[in-house]
Amino acid sequence: QVQLVESGGGLVQPGGSLRLSCAVSGSDLGFYVMAWYRQAAGKQRELVAGISRGGRTNYAGSVKGRFTISRDNPKNTVYLQMNNLKPEDTAVYYCNANGVASGVSYWGQGTQVTVSS
């Protein structure tokens, strides 16, 4: 059973930083393309950042230059470093693991990020 557990969310002032972590258990992280999504109240879930098995990254335009996704395969953990946070970054952030060979996708339970003064 593959499980994803996010952590690191919280309340931060505009301009501040947070680092989200996604710990994967039950399988080897190396099998998966990983991504962070977010869903703000009343809005659809959207892709924030993704990272391939080889480390290639992609970002939503709204976070490019501010957020950095990374993966540590030996630790089975994916990170999202978020800098210069804005109120519009407020959302529940979800970790996603997409199995390239299996085609199966897994989700974490989400972690709340609130950017407010």
Secondary structure, 3 states (H helix, E strand, C coil): CCEEEEECCEEECCCCCEEEEEEEECCCHHHEEEEEEEECCCCCCEEEEEECCCCCEEECCCCCCCEEEEEEHHHCEEEEEECCCCHHHCEEEEEEEEECCCCCEEECCCEEEEECC
